[in-house]
Amino acid sequence: MAAYHEEQKKRRDALKIKTQAEYEERNAELAMLYSTPYGDMSKEYDNQRFEDIRDLQIVTSNWEDKLKAELQRKLDNPTTGMYANQIGWTDVDPFEIVEVRTANKLMVRLMSSELDPSWKPEVVIGGFSGHTLNNHSQKWIITSNEKYKVFAIRKRKDGRWYDKYNNRYQISEEPSKFHDFNF
């Protein structure tokens, strides 16, 4: 049994895999994707395929990092036409950015939001009065509404946006509405 574990360790080290979990995941992945009837030759194919998969993961990771960095640049420099979603304890309300006064001060306005008639809550007994099973698949119709007043939110030293009542806002490219039916 010790010889078997030693052989596994040597293979992991040769393939630069650090943990047993990574090793098992890699073997399962290769077995599913590249099963081959070539017997002893399969070890050579496994090594090559593992290198191909690793290279693909590196390319994908770089691509994801670039997209995340680009999105973060946009969110760090909000513009008119973007959104500031107010984050409550469990609810989220959409606000549109009407004006950018400075890098640390935005003028926002609440947006009208109406529950989409195609979404119906699935409620079962439990909680305070019931438990909504499909709570996180809500659909809302969100529209701009000029009847709401415009007010300022400011960016603090912690990098987050707040209004004068200490409500927190998250800058986004899309408006977001969520009502927690379970609370």
C-alpha positions as CSV (number, residue, x, y, z in Angstrom):
1,M,0.0,0.0,0.0
2,A,2.9,2.4,0.8
3,A,4.4,1.7,-2.6
4,Y,1.1,2.7,-4.3
5,H,1.0,6.0,-2.3
6,E,4.6,6.7,-3.1
7,E,4.0,6.1,-6.8
8,Q,1.0,8.6,-6.7
9,K,3.2,11.2,-5.0
10,K,5.9,10.8,-7.7
11,R,3.3,11.3,-10.4
12,R,1.8,14.4,-8.6
13,D,5.3,15.9,-8.2
14,A,6.1,15.2,-11.9
15,L,2.9,16.9,-13.0
16,K,3.3,19.8,-10.4
17,I,0.1,18.9,-8.7
18,K,0.2,19.9,-5.0
19,T,-2.7,18.1,-3.3
20,Q,-4.4,14.7,-3.5
21,A,-7.7,16.4,-4.4
22,E,-6.1,18.1,-7.4
23,Y,-4.6,14.8,-8.5
24,E,-7.9,13.0,-8.2
25,E,-9.8,15.8,-10.0
26,R,-7.3,15.8,-12.8
27,N,-7.5,12.0,-13.3
28,A,-11.3,12.1,-13.2
29,E,-11.4,14.9,-15.7
30,L,-9.0,13.2,-18.1
31,A,-10.8,9.9,-17.8
32,M,-14.0,11.5,-18.8
33,L,-12.7,13.7,-21.6
34,Y,-9.9,11.6,-23.1
35,S,-10.6,7.9,-22.5
36,T,-8.3,5.9,-24.8
37,P,-8.0,2.1,-25.5
38,Y,-4.2,2.3,-25.9
39,G,-3.1,0.8,-22.6
40,D,0.4,1.9,-21.6
41,M,0.5,4.7,-24.1
42,S,-2.4,6.4,-22.2
43,K,0.1,7.7,-19.6
44,E,1.9,9.7,-22.3
45,Y,-1.4,11.0,-23.6
46,D,-2.6,11.8,-20.1
47,N,0.5,14.0,-19.5
48,Q,0.1,15.8,-22.8
49,R,-3.6,16.3,-22.3
50,F,-3.0,17.6,-18.8
51,E,-0.5,20.1,-20.1
52,D,-3.1,21.2,-22.8
53,I,-5.8,21.6,-20.1
54,R,-3.4,23.5,-17.8
55,D,-2.5,25.9,-20.7
56,L,-6.1,26.4,-21.5
57,Q,-6.8,27.2,-17.8
58,I,-4.0,29.8,-17.8
59,V,-5.4,31.5,-20.9
60,T,-8.9,31.5,-19.5
61,S,-7.7,32.8,-16.2
62,N,-5.8,35.7,-17.9
63,W,-8.9,36.5,-20.0
64,E,-11.2,36.5,-16.9
65,D,-8.7,38.7,-15.0
66,K,-8.7,41.3,-17.8
67,L,-12.5,41.4,-17.9
68,K,-12.7,41.8,-14.1
69,A,-10.1,44.6,-14.2
70,E,-12.0,46.4,-17.0
71,L,-15.3,46.1,-15.2
72,Q,-13.6,47.4,-12.0
73,R,-12.3,50.4,-13.8
74,K,-15.8,51.2,-15.0
75,L,-17.3,50.8,-11.6
76,D,-14.5,52.9,-10.0
77,N,-15.4,55.8,-12.4
78,P,-19.2,55.9,-12.7
79,T,-20.8,57.9,-15.4
80,T,-24.3,59.1,-16.1
81,G,-26.4,56.2,-17.4
82,M,-25.0,53.8,-14.9
83,Y,-26.8,52.7,-11.7
84,A,-26.4,52.8,-8.0
85,N,-28.3,50.0,-6.3
86,Q,-29.1,50.6,-2.7
87,I,-28.2,47.7,-0.5
88,G,-30.5,47.2,2.4
89,W,-30.3,44.4,5.0
90,T,-31.8,41.9,2.5
91,D,-33.4,44.1,-0.1
92,V,-31.9,45.9,-3.1
93,D,-33.5,49.0,-4.7
94,P,-32.4,50.5,-8.1
95,F,-31.3,54.1,-8.4
96,E,-30.1,55.8,-11.6
97,I,-27.1,58.0,-11.7
98,V,-28.4,61.4,-13.0
99,E,-25.3,63.5,-12.7
100,V,-21.6,63.1,-11.7
101,R,-20.6,66.1,-9.7
102,T,-17.1,65.0,-8.6
103,A,-15.2,61.8,-8.5
104,N,-16.6,61.3,-5.0
105,K,-20.1,62.7,-5.4
106,L,-23.0,61.4,-7.5
107,M,-26.6,62.6,-7.9
108,V,-29.0,59.7,-8.0
109,R,-32.8,59.1,-8.4
110,L,-34.9,56.2,-7.4
111,M,-36.3,54.1,-10.2
112,S,-39.8,52.6,-10.5
113,S,-39.9,48.9,-10.1
114,E,-42.9,46.6,-10.6
115,L,-42.9,42.9,-10.0
116,D,-43.1,41.1,-13.4
117,P,-46.5,39.4,-13.8
118,S,-44.8,36.3,-15.3
119,W,-43.1,35.6,-11.9
120,K,-45.3,34.1,-9.2
121,P,-43.9,33.3,-5.7
122,E,-44.0,29.6,-4.7
123,V,-44.8,29.8,-1.0
124,V,-44.8,26.9,1.5
125,I,-45.6,26.8,5.2
126,G,-42.7,28.0,7.4
127,G,-40.8,31.1,8.5
128,F,-42.9,34.1,9.8
129,S,-45.9,33.4,7.6
130,G,-44.5,31.3,4.7
131,H,-41.3,30.5,2.9
132,T,-40.8,31.5,-0.7
133,L,-39.0,28.8,-2.6
134,N,-38.2,30.7,-5.7
135,N,-37.2,33.9,-3.9
136,H,-33.9,34.3,-5.8
137,S,-35.5,34.0,-9.3
138,Q,-37.5,37.2,-9.0
139,K,-38.2,39.3,-12.2
140,W,-38.8,43.0,-12.0
141,I,-39.8,45.6,-14.6
142,I,-37.5,48.6,-13.8
143,T,-38.1,52.0,-15.4
144,S,-36.8,55.5,-14.9
145,N,-39.2,57.9,-13.1
146,E,-38.6,61.6,-13.0
147,K,-41.1,62.2,-10.3
148,Y,-38.7,61.0,-7.6
149,K,-36.3,63.5,-6.1
150,V,-32.6,63.7,-6.9
151,F,-30.2,63.5,-4.0
152,A,-26.4,63.0,-3.5
153,I,-24.4,59.9,-2.5
154,R,-20.8,60.2,-1.6
155,K,-17.8,57.8,-1.8
156,R,-16.1,57.4,1.6
157,K,-12.6,56.4,2.4
158,D,-13.6,52.7,2.5
159,G,-14.4,53.0,-1.2
160,R,-18.1,52.5,-0.8
161,W,-20.9,54.9,-1.7
162,Y,-23.4,56.2,1.0
163,D,-26.1,58.8,1.3
164,K,-26.6,61.1,4.2
165,Y,-28.7,58.5,6.1
166,N,-25.9,56.0,5.9
167,N,-27.6,53.8,3.3
168,R,-25.0,51.9,1.2
169,Y,-25.0,51.9,-2.6
170,Q,-23.2,49.6,-5.1
171,I,-22.4,51.0,-8.5
172,S,-23.5,48.8,-11.4
173,E,-24.0,48.7,-15.1
174,E,-27.5,47.3,-14.6
175,P,-30.3,48.3,-12.3
176,S,-31.1,45.6,-9.7
177,K,-34.2,45.1,-7.6
178,F,-34.7,42.4,-4.9
179,H,-37.3,42.0,-2.3
180,D,-36.8,39.3,0.3
181,F,-40.2,37.6,0.6
182,N,-38.8,35.4,3.4
183,F,-38.1,38.2,5.8
